[in-house]
């Protein structure tokens, strides 16, 4: 499906075919990071802009799906780091989800604040992970892919996927515990 030479050269008709064929993957990644439908569409467009700009970096030796996924995730992380995804949006979604559950009662403000701070630390720790660990965790945990799917997308063995996830989670745990006021430290006080 991918003609590496045409792709790297920037052949417009071939690029349109690539977008048609692999658009669903880029859209799925964009939706995982988007705060709403319009933001998802913007991310989708930005992903393809980045793919076109970085097309010469695709060597053709590895999996195109893995390369595309990496560009898509990096584009979305850049968007996140630029501050487009705000804490308020996450809180609104969470509140909306909770308000539609039977027997829901509003949480006390202290608990809500602690959860919000914890979530922000989690996202900061996630953004600081090495690229391969971040990709493995994003695919397996955030996108709910099977270990086999993650293995195929990343072009690595399942055991390596597990290793990346384990190391990433341990690294994130250490980063979160290093920050004063984490939940674990609060539990030790009570």
Residue frames as a rotation matrix with the C-alpha (Angstrom) as fourth column:
UNK 1
0.562 0.827 0.000 0.00
0.827 -0.562 0.000 0.00
0.000 0.000 -1.000 0.00
UNK 2
0.748 -0.366 -0.554 2.81
-0.103 -0.888 0.448 2.42
-0.656 -0.278 -0.702 0.85
UNK 3
0.620 -0.641 0.452 5.18
0.666 0.125 -0.735 3.28
0.415 0.757 0.505 -1.96
UNK 4
0.379 -0.515 -0.769 8.08
0.763 -0.297 0.575 4.63
-0.524 -0.804 0.280 0.10
UNK 5
-0.657 -0.687 0.311 9.61
0.731 -0.482 0.483 6.57
-0.182 0.545 0.819 -2.78
UNK 6
-0.238 0.665 0.708 6.34
0.491 -0.547 0.678 8.32
0.838 0.509 -0.197 -3.74
UNK 7
0.678 0.523 -0.516 5.54
0.684 -0.194 0.703 8.95
0.267 -0.830 -0.490 -0.09
UNK 8
0.074 -0.747 -0.661 8.91
0.772 -0.376 0.512 10.54
-0.631 -0.548 0.549 0.72
UNK 9
-0.751 -0.333 0.570 8.81
0.650 -0.525 0.550 12.54
0.116 0.783 0.611 -2.53
UNK 10
-0.665 0.566 -0.487 5.43
-0.021 -0.666 -0.746 13.99
-0.747 -0.486 0.454 -1.50
UNK 11
-0.920 0.389 0.043 3.38
0.111 0.154 0.982 12.67
0.375 0.908 -0.185 -4.42
UNK 12
-0.699 0.659 0.277 -0.04
-0.704 -0.570 -0.423 14.23
-0.121 -0.491 0.863 -3.74
UNK 13
0.185 0.816 -0.547 -2.19
-0.792 0.454 0.409 11.49
0.582 0.357 0.730 -5.27
UNK 14
-0.188 -0.316 -0.930 -0.29
0.246 0.901 -0.357 8.80
0.951 -0.296 -0.091 -3.34
UNK 15
-0.976 -0.188 0.107 -0.54
-0.039 -0.335 -0.941 10.86
0.213 -0.923 0.320 -0.16
UNK 16
-0.266 0.955 0.131 -4.33
-0.949 -0.283 0.135 11.08
0.166 -0.088 0.982 -0.59
UNK 17
0.281 0.312 -0.907 -4.42
-0.282 0.931 0.233 7.27
0.917 0.190 0.350 -0.84
UNK 18
-0.629 -0.593 -0.503 -2.34
0.347 0.364 -0.864 6.99
0.696 -0.718 -0.023 2.34
UNK 19
-0.844 0.378 0.380 -4.71
-0.536 -0.618 -0.576 9.34
0.017 -0.690 0.724 4.19
UNK 20
0.131 0.940 -0.314 -7.70
-0.877 0.257 0.405 7.29
0.462 0.222 0.859 2.99
UNK 21
0.187 -0.107 -0.976 -6.11
0.017 0.994 -0.105 4.02
0.982 0.003 0.188 4.02
UNK 22
-0.434 -0.517 -0.738 -4.64
0.716 0.299 -0.631 5.06
0.547 -0.802 0.240 7.37
UNK 23
-0.437 0.356 0.826 -6.99
-0.327 -0.918 0.223 7.88
0.838 -0.173 0.518 8.34
UNK 24
0.630 0.752 -0.196 -8.93
-0.082 0.315 0.946 5.72
0.772 -0.580 0.260 10.82
UNK 25
0.197 -0.639 -0.743 -5.75
0.908 0.404 -0.106 5.08
0.369 -0.654 0.660 12.84
UNK 26
-0.783 -0.516 0.348 -4.90
0.393 -0.844 -0.366 8.79
0.482 -0.150 0.863 12.98
UNK 27
-0.121 0.837 0.533 -8.50
-0.398 -0.533 0.746 9.63
0.909 -0.122 0.398 13.87
UNK 28
0.624 0.324 -0.711 -8.51
0.408 0.641 0.650 7.07
0.667 -0.696 0.268 16.68
UNK 29
-0.299 -0.811 -0.503 -5.36
0.925 -0.116 -0.363 8.56
0.236 -0.574 0.784 18.21
UNK 30
-0.756 0.047 0.652 -6.72
0.011 -0.996 0.085 12.10
0.654 0.071 0.753 17.81
UNK 31
0.266 0.955 0.127 -9.96
-0.239 -0.063 0.969 11.14
0.934 -0.289 0.212 19.57
UNK 32
0.329 -0.211 -0.920 -8.04
0.800 0.581 0.153 9.61
0.502 -0.786 0.360 22.49
UNK 33
-0.599 -0.687 -0.411 -6.42
0.800 -0.535 -0.271 12.98
-0.034 -0.491 0.870 23.18
UNK 34
-0.624 0.366 0.690 -9.23
0.173 -0.797 0.578 15.32
0.762 0.480 0.434 22.10
UNK 35
-0.938 0.327 -0.113 -11.41
0.023 -0.268 -0.963 17.24
-0.345 -0.906 0.244 24.53
UNK 36
0.109 0.992 -0.059 -14.33
-0.207 -0.036 -0.978 17.36
-0.972 0.119 0.202 22.08
UNK 37
0.511 0.171 0.843 -15.22
0.652 0.561 -0.509 16.53
-0.560 0.810 0.175 18.48
UNK 38
0.985 -0.138 0.099 -13.96
-0.041 -0.757 -0.652 19.83
0.165 0.638 -0.752 17.05
UNK 39
0.385 -0.894 0.228 -10.65
-0.818 -0.216 0.533 19.46
-0.428 -0.392 -0.815 18.89
UNK 40
0.167 -0.267 0.949 -10.37
0.138 0.959 0.245 15.89
-0.976 0.091 0.197 17.55
UNK 41
0.820 0.177 0.544 -10.82
0.554 -0.007 -0.832 17.14
-0.143 0.984 -0.104 14.00
UNK 42
0.821 -0.570 0.026 -8.13
-0.559 -0.813 -0.163 19.79
0.113 0.119 -0.986 14.57
UNK 43
0.146 -0.783 0.605 -5.76
-0.591 0.421 0.688 17.15
-0.793 -0.458 -0.401 15.94
UNK 44
0.468 0.104 0.878 -6.54
0.485 0.800 -0.354 14.87
-0.739 0.591 0.324 12.98
UNK 45
0.964 -0.091 0.248 -5.60
0.166 -0.525 -0.835 17.67
0.206 0.846 -0.491 10.55
UNK 46
0.568 -0.792 0.225 -2.46
-0.817 -0.510 0.267 18.50
-0.097 -0.335 -0.937 12.53
UNK 47
0.281 -0.437 0.854 -1.41
-0.107 0.870 0.481 14.83
-0.954 -0.227 0.198 12.53
UNK 48
0.621 0.000 0.784 -1.56
0.710 0.424 -0.563 14.67
-0.332 0.906 0.263 8.73
UNK 49
0.915 -0.376 0.144 0.24
-0.286 -0.858 -0.426 17.99
0.283 0.349 -0.893 8.43
UNK 50
0.337 -0.816 0.469 3.03
-0.782 0.035 0.622 16.57
-0.524 -0.577 -0.627 10.60
UNK 51
0.397 -0.153 0.905 3.05
0.317 0.948 0.021 13.30
-0.862 0.278 0.425 8.62
UNK 52
0.885 -0.047 0.463 3.52
0.446 -0.203 -0.872 15.26
0.135 0.978 -0.158 5.39
UNK 53
0.742 -0.625 0.242 6.24
-0.625 -0.776 -0.084 17.45
0.240 -0.089 -0.967 6.90
UNK 54
0.095 -0.718 0.690 8.08
-0.788 0.369 0.493 14.44
-0.608 -0.591 -0.530 8.40
UNK 55
0.909 0.416 0.005 7.53
-0.327 0.722 -0.609 12.10
-0.257 0.553 0.793 5.43
UNK 56
0.468 -0.803 -0.368 11.25
-0.518 0.088 -0.851 12.08
0.716 0.589 -0.375 4.55
UNK 57
-0.293 -0.580 0.760 12.08
-0.956 0.178 -0.232 10.59
0.000 -0.795 -0.606 7.97
UNK 58
0.614 0.518 0.596 10.15
-0.484 0.843 -0.233 7.40
-0.623 -0.146 0.768 7.12
UNK 59
-0.382 -0.916 -0.123 12.86
-0.726 0.215 0.653 5.02
-0.572 0.339 -0.747 5.94
UNK 60
0.279 0.556 -0.783 10.51
-0.898 0.441 -0.007 2.32
0.341 0.705 0.622 4.68
UNK 61
-0.606 -0.599 -0.523 12.35
-0.373 0.795 -0.478 -0.36
0.703 -0.095 -0.705 6.65
UNK 62
-0.961 0.272 0.056 9.98
0.047 0.358 -0.933 -0.53
-0.274 -0.893 -0.357 9.61
UNK 63
-0.311 0.938 0.153 6.23
0.944 0.324 -0.064 -0.70
-0.110 0.125 -0.986 9.93
UNK 64
-0.669 0.160 0.725 4.46
0.213 -0.894 0.394 2.33
0.712 0.419 0.564 8.47
UNK 65
0.434 0.894 -0.111 1.66
0.315 -0.035 0.949 1.86
0.844 -0.446 -0.297 11.00
UNK 66
0.348 -0.393 -0.851 4.15
0.933 0.061 0.354 2.14
-0.088 -0.917 0.388 13.86
UNK 67
-0.738 -0.655 0.165 5.78
0.674 -0.730 0.117 5.22
0.044 0.198 0.979 12.32
UNK 68
-0.357 0.703 0.616 2.40
0.124 -0.618 0.777 6.87
0.926 0.353 0.133 11.73
UNK 69
0.591 0.595 -0.545 1.23
0.579 0.158 0.800 6.05
0.562 -0.788 -0.251 15.25
UNK 70
-0.104 -0.726 -0.680 4.37
0.969 -0.227 0.094 7.59
-0.223 -0.649 0.727 16.73
UNK 71
-0.858 -0.173 0.484 3.93
0.351 -0.885 0.305 10.80
0.376 0.431 0.820 14.70
UNK 72
0.028 0.969 0.245 0.25
0.168 -0.246 0.955 10.94
0.985 0.014 -0.169 15.72
UNK 73
0.567 0.157 -0.808 0.94
0.790 0.172 0.588 10.43
0.231 -0.973 -0.027 19.43
UNK 74
-0.468 -0.818 -0.333 3.80
0.864 -0.503 0.023 12.95
-0.187 -0.277 0.942 19.39
UNK 75
-0.652 0.314 0.690 1.56
0.212 -0.799 0.563 15.51
0.728 0.514 0.454 17.69
UNK 76
0.429 0.901 -0.067 -1.11
0.260 -0.052 0.964 15.03
0.865 -0.431 -0.257 20.34
UNK 77
0.321 -0.401 -0.858 1.40
0.945 0.081 0.316 15.21
-0.057 -0.913 0.405 23.19
UNK 78
-0.773 -0.586 0.244 2.79
0.616 -0.785 0.063 18.43
0.155 0.199 0.968 21.75
UNK 79
-0.204 0.808 0.552 -0.75
0.061 -0.553 0.831 19.76
0.977 0.203 0.064 21.69
UNK 80
0.639 0.436 -0.634 -1.21
0.598 0.236 0.766 18.72
0.484 -0.868 -0.110 25.32
UNK 81
-0.123 -0.794 -0.595 2.04
0.975 -0.208 0.077 20.31
-0.185 -0.571 0.800 26.41
UNK 82
-0.745 -0.111 0.658 1.02
0.378 -0.883 0.279 23.52
0.550 0.457 0.699 24.66
UNK 83
-0.936 0.324 -0.139 -1.79
0.009 -0.373 -0.928 23.75
-0.352 -0.870 0.346 27.17
UNK 84
-0.644 0.726 -0.241 -4.78
-0.584 -0.263 0.768 23.11
0.494 0.635 0.593 24.93
UNK 85
0.067 0.649 -0.758 -6.10
0.329 0.702 0.631 20.38
0.942 -0.292 -0.166 27.18
UNK 86
-0.441 -0.185 0.878 -7.01
-0.588 -0.680 -0.438 22.05
0.678 -0.709 0.192 30.43
UNK 87
-0.995 0.010 -0.100 -7.82
0.086 0.599 -0.796 20.59
0.052 -0.801 -0.596 33.81
UNK 88
-0.502 0.863 -0.055 -11.32
-0.619 -0.403 -0.674 22.10
-0.604 -0.304 0.736 33.68
UNK 89
-0.054 0.467 -0.882 -12.22
-0.926 0.307 0.219 20.00
0.373 0.829 0.417 30.64
UNK 90
-0.656 -0.248 -0.713 -11.19
-0.046 0.956 -0.290 16.80
0.753 -0.157 -0.639 32.39
UNK 91
-0.947 0.323 0.000 -13.20
-0.005 -0.015 -1.000 17.80
-0.322 -0.946 0.016 35.44
UNK 92
-0.280 0.889 -0.362 -16.29
-0.902 -0.372 -0.217 18.56
-0.328 0.266 0.907 33.34
UNK 93
-0.149 0.179 -0.972 -16.13
-0.626 0.744 0.233 15.18
0.766 0.643 0.001 31.63
UNK 94
-0.850 -0.234 -0.472 -15.61
0.182 0.710 -0.681 13.43
0.494 -0.664 -0.561 34.95
UNK 95
-0.800 0.600 0.019 -18.46
-0.303 -0.377 -0.875 15.33
-0.518 -0.706 0.484 36.59
UNK 96
-0.124 0.765 -0.632 -20.74
-0.990 -0.048 0.136 14.59
0.074 0.642 0.763 33.64
UNK 97
-0.383 -0.087 -0.920 -19.90
-0.269 0.963 0.021 10.88
0.884 0.256 -0.392 33.81
UNK 98
-0.960 -0.027 -0.279 -20.50
0.251 0.355 -0.901 10.75
0.123 -0.935 -0.334 37.56
UNK 99
-0.685 0.726 -0.061 -23.72
-0.579 -0.593 -0.560 12.75
-0.443 -0.348 0.826 37.40
UNK 100
-0.005 0.695 -0.719 -25.28
-0.930 0.261 0.258 10.13
0.367 0.670 0.645 35.11
UNK 101
-0.711 -0.233 -0.663 -24.64
-0.004 0.945 -0.327 7.20
0.703 -0.230 -0.673 37.45
UNK 102
0.416 0.902 -0.113 -27.45
0.088 0.083 0.993 6.02
0.905 -0.423 -0.044 39.71
UNK 103
0.778 -0.011 -0.628 -27.00
0.621 0.170 0.765 7.01
0.098 -0.985 0.139 43.34
UNK 104
-0.175 -0.899 0.402 -24.41
0.736 -0.390 -0.553 9.67
0.654 0.199 0.730 42.54
UNK 105
0.834 0.306 -0.459 -23.74
0.533 -0.664 0.525 12.22
-0.144 -0.682 -0.717 45.25
UNK 106
0.712 -0.594 0.375 -21.38
-0.162 -0.659 -0.735 15.16
0.683 0.462 -0.565 44.82
UNK 107
0.181 -0.731 -0.658 -17.93
0.834 0.469 -0.292 14.64
0.522 -0.496 0.694 46.37
UNK 108
0.743 -0.006 -0.669 -16.61
0.470 -0.707 0.528 16.92
-0.476 -0.707 -0.523 49.04
UNK 109
0.949 -0.309 -0.070 -14.40
-0.281 -0.719 -0.636 19.76
0.146 0.623 -0.768 47.71
UNK 110
0.241 -0.914 0.326 -11.23
-0.812 -0.006 0.584 18.49
-0.532 -0.405 -0.743 49.42
UNK 111
0.081 -0.144 0.986 -11.52
0.220 0.968 0.123 15.05
-0.972 0.207 0.110 47.80
UNK 112
0.865 0.312 0.393 -12.26
0.446 -0.117 -0.887 16.64
-0.230 0.943 -0.241 44.42
UNK 113
0.767 -0.633 -0.106 -9.19
-0.642 -0.756 -0.129 18.90
0.002 0.167 -0.986 44.70
UNK 114
0.015 -0.779 0.627 -6.93
-0.567 0.510 0.647 16.00
-0.824 -0.365 -0.434 45.71
UNK 115
0.316 0.177 0.932 -8.17
0.516 0.793 -0.325 13.90
-0.796 0.583 0.159 42.79
UNK 116
0.994 0.071 0.088 -7.64
0.113 -0.573 -0.812 16.78
-0.008 0.816 -0.577 40.37
UNK 117
0.465 -0.885 0.033 -4.09
-0.856 -0.439 0.272 17.38
-0.226 -0.155 -0.962 41.61
UNK 118
-0.023 -0.435 0.900 -3.34
-0.187 0.886 0.424 13.67
-0.982 -0.158 -0.101 41.44
UNK 119
0.662 0.351 0.662 -4.63
0.555 0.364 -0.748 13.49
-0.504 0.863 0.046 37.87
UNK 120
0.925 -0.360 -0.119 -2.45
-0.366 -0.769 -0.524 16.45
0.098 0.528 -0.843 36.85
UNK 121
0.110 -0.919 0.378 0.64
-0.803 0.142 0.579 14.79
-0.586 -0.368 -0.722 38.40
UNK 122
0.192 0.043 0.981 -0.22
0.242 0.966 -0.090 11.61
-0.951 0.255 0.175 36.53
UNK 123
0.914 0.196 0.355 -0.40
0.387 -0.157 -0.909 13.41
-0.122 0.968 -0.220 33.17
UNK 124
0.671 -0.739 -0.060 2.84
-0.742 -0.670 -0.037 15.29
-0.013 0.069 -0.997 33.87
UNK 125
-0.034 -0.680 0.733 4.59
-0.502 0.645 0.576 12.02
-0.864 -0.348 -0.364 34.76
UNK 126
0.498 0.309 0.810 3.18
0.472 0.687 -0.553 10.37
-0.727 0.658 0.196 31.62
UNK 127
0.997 -0.078 0.025 4.51
-0.026 -0.593 -0.805 13.20
0.078 0.801 -0.593 29.44
UNK 128
0.404 -0.905 0.133 8.03
-0.894 -0.360 0.267 12.73
-0.193 -0.227 -0.955 30.92
UNK 129
0.531 -0.176 0.829 8.35
-0.027 0.974 0.224 9.05
-0.847 -0.141 0.512 30.01
UNK 130
-0.664 -0.735 -0.137 10.80
-0.265 0.061 0.962 7.87
-0.699 0.676 -0.235 27.36
UNK 131
-0.399 0.520 -0.755 9.16
-0.914 -0.285 0.288 7.58
-0.065 0.806 0.589 23.94
UNK 132
-0.594 0.146 -0.791 8.83
-0.265 0.893 0.364 3.78
0.759 0.426 -0.492 23.75
UNK 133
-0.871 0.297 -0.391 7.43
0.486 0.408 -0.773 3.45
-0.070 -0.863 -0.500 27.28
UNK 134
-0.583 0.672 -0.457 4.94
-0.411 -0.729 -0.547 6.25
-0.701 -0.131 0.701 26.58
UNK 135
-0.431 0.407 -0.806 3.87
-0.848 0.125 0.516 4.59
0.310 0.905 0.291 23.34
UNK 136
-0.753 0.113 -0.648 3.39
0.154 0.988 -0.006 1.19
0.640 -0.105 -0.762 25.00
UNK 137
-0.793 0.466 -0.391 1.37
0.414 -0.058 -0.908 2.65
-0.446 -0.883 -0.147 27.88
UNK 138
-0.546 0.600 -0.584 -0.70
-0.681 -0.725 -0.108 4.84
-0.488 0.338 0.804 25.56
UNK 139
-0.482 0.334 -0.810 -1.59
-0.652 0.481 0.586 1.91
0.585 0.811 -0.014 23.31
UNK 140
-0.682 0.132 -0.720 -2.21
0.325 0.936 -0.136 -0.68
0.656 -0.327 -0.681 26.02
UNK 141
-0.657 0.374 -0.655 -3.80
0.692 -0.047 -0.720 1.34
-0.300 -0.926 -0.228 28.80
UNK 142
-0.569 0.440 -0.695 -5.25
-0.241 -0.897 -0.370 4.51
-0.786 -0.043 0.616 27.28
UNK 143
-0.377 0.416 -0.827 -6.32
-0.923 -0.100 0.371 3.03
0.072 0.904 0.422 23.94
UNK 144
0.178 0.490 0.853 -7.15
-0.671 0.695 -0.259 -0.40
-0.720 -0.527 0.453 25.44
UNK 145
0.307 -0.187 -0.933 -5.26
-0.829 0.429 -0.359 -2.37
0.468 0.883 -0.023 22.77
UNK 146
0.998 -0.030 0.051 -4.41
0.005 0.908 0.419 -6.01
-0.059 -0.418 0.907 23.35
UNK 147
0.297 -0.954 0.032 -0.74
-0.238 -0.042 0.970 -6.90
-0.925 -0.296 -0.239 23.97
UNK 148
-0.056 -0.276 0.959 -0.70
0.777 0.591 0.215 -8.50
-0.627 0.758 0.182 20.50
UNK 149
0.737 0.385 0.556 -1.97
0.654 -0.616 -0.440 -5.31
0.173 0.687 -0.706 18.86
UNK 150
0.858 -0.481 -0.179 0.59
-0.330 -0.784 0.527 -3.20
-0.394 -0.393 -0.831 20.74
UNK 151
0.069 -0.857 0.510 3.31
0.159 0.514 0.843 -5.62
-0.985 0.023 0.172 19.72
UNK 152
0.150 0.066 0.986 2.30
0.957 0.240 -0.162 -5.37
-0.247 0.969 -0.027 16.06
UNK 153
0.931 0.266 0.251 1.96
0.324 -0.917 -0.231 -1.57
0.169 0.297 -0.940 16.04
UNK 154
0.725 -0.688 -0.024 5.31
-0.515 -0.565 0.645 -1.03
-0.458 -0.455 -0.764 17.78
UNK 155
0.643 -0.471 -0.603 7.06
-0.437 0.422 -0.795 -3.79
0.629 0.775 0.065 15.84
UNK 156
-0.473 -0.784 0.402 8.39
-0.797 0.186 -0.575 -5.48
0.376 -0.593 -0.712 18.99
UNK 157
-0.608 0.190 -0.771 7.81
0.239 0.970 0.051 -8.73
0.757 -0.153 -0.635 20.90
UNK 158
0.482 0.874 0.065 5.00
0.107 -0.133 0.985 -9.02
0.869 -0.468 -0.158 23.46
UNK 159
0.404 -0.414 -0.816 7.55
0.911 0.265 0.316 -9.53
0.085 -0.871 0.484 26.23
UNK 160
-0.707 -0.681 0.193 9.18
0.678 -0.730 -0.093 -6.23
0.204 0.065 0.977 25.27
UNK 161
-0.147 0.764 0.629 5.76
0.002 -0.635 0.772 -4.53
0.989 0.115 0.092 25.38
UNK 162
0.731 0.436 -0.525 5.26
0.461 0.253 0.851 -5.83
0.504 -0.864 -0.016 28.93
UNK 163
-0.072 -0.872 -0.485 8.75
0.997 -0.081 -0.003 -4.65
-0.036 -0.483 0.875 29.86
UNK 164
-0.716 -0.156 0.681 8.13
0.339 -0.930 0.144 -1.12
0.610 0.334 0.718 28.49
UNK 165
0.270 0.908 0.320 4.82
-0.031 -0.324 0.946 -0.90
0.962 -0.265 -0.059 30.35
UNK 166
0.644 -0.064 -0.763 6.29
0.719 0.391 0.574 -2.20
0.262 -0.918 0.298 33.60
UNK 167
-0.433 -0.884 -0.173 9.26
0.901 -0.419 -0.116 0.19
0.030 -0.206 0.978 33.46
UNK 168
-0.554 0.280 0.784 7.01
0.161 -0.888 0.431 3.10
0.817 0.365 0.446 32.50
UNK 169
0.570 0.820 -0.047 4.59
0.150 -0.047 0.988 2.46
0.808 -0.570 -0.150 35.34
UNK 170
0.394 -0.511 -0.764 7.47
0.919 0.214 0.331 2.14
-0.006 -0.833 0.553 37.83
UNK 171
-0.670 -0.670 0.319 9.02
0.696 -0.717 -0.044 5.35
0.258 0.192 0.947 36.51
UNK 172
-0.186 0.707 0.682 5.68
-0.006 -0.695 0.719 7.19
0.982 0.130 0.134 36.77
UNK 173
0.702 0.439 -0.561 5.12
0.489 0.275 0.828 5.86
0.518 -0.855 -0.022 40.29
UNK 174
-0.086 -0.835 -0.543 8.55
0.991 -0.126 0.037 7.14
-0.099 -0.535 0.839 41.35
UNK 175
-0.743 -0.164 0.649 7.89
0.359 -0.916 0.180 10.56
0.565 0.367 0.739 39.81
UNK 176
0.177 0.919 0.353 4.51
-0.019 -0.355 0.935 10.83
0.984 -0.172 -0.046 41.51
UNK 177
0.667 0.021 -0.745 5.86
0.697 0.335 0.633 9.72
0.263 -0.942 0.209 44.90
UNK 178
-0.413 -0.907 -0.084 8.66
0.899 -0.391 -0.195 12.29
0.144 -0.156 0.977 44.62
UNK 179
-0.452 0.340 0.825 6.11
0.033 -0.917 0.397 15.12
0.892 0.207 0.403 44.52
UNK 180
-0.995 0.103 0.000 4.98
-0.008 -0.081 -0.997 16.34
-0.103 -0.991 0.081 47.97
UNK 181
-0.442 0.897 0.002 1.36
-0.700 -0.343 -0.626 15.69
-0.561 -0.279 0.780 48.78
UNK 182
-0.608 0.261 -0.750 0.76
-0.532 0.568 0.629 12.57
0.590 0.781 -0.206 46.74
UNK 183
0.443 0.896 -0.001 -2.03
-0.649 0.322 0.689 10.25
0.618 -0.305 0.724 47.77
UNK 184
0.339 -0.371 -0.864 0.39
0.421 0.881 -0.213 7.63
0.841 -0.292 0.456 49.08
UNK 185
-0.747 -0.663 0.040 2.03
0.293 -0.383 -0.876 10.13
0.596 -0.643 0.480 51.44
UNK 186
-0.368 0.701 0.610 -1.37
-0.782 -0.589 0.204 11.39
0.503 -0.402 0.766 52.57
UNK 187
0.566 0.594 -0.572 -2.48
-0.242 0.783 0.573 7.84
0.788 -0.185 0.587 53.36
UNK 188
-0.162 -0.730 -0.664 0.60
0.584 0.472 -0.661 7.36
0.796 -0.495 0.349 55.53
UNK 189
-0.833 -0.134 0.537 -0.36
-0.243 -0.784 -0.572 10.41
0.498 -0.607 0.620 57.58
UNK 190
-0.013 0.955 0.298 -3.96
-0.854 -0.165 0.493 9.28
0.520 -0.248 0.817 58.25
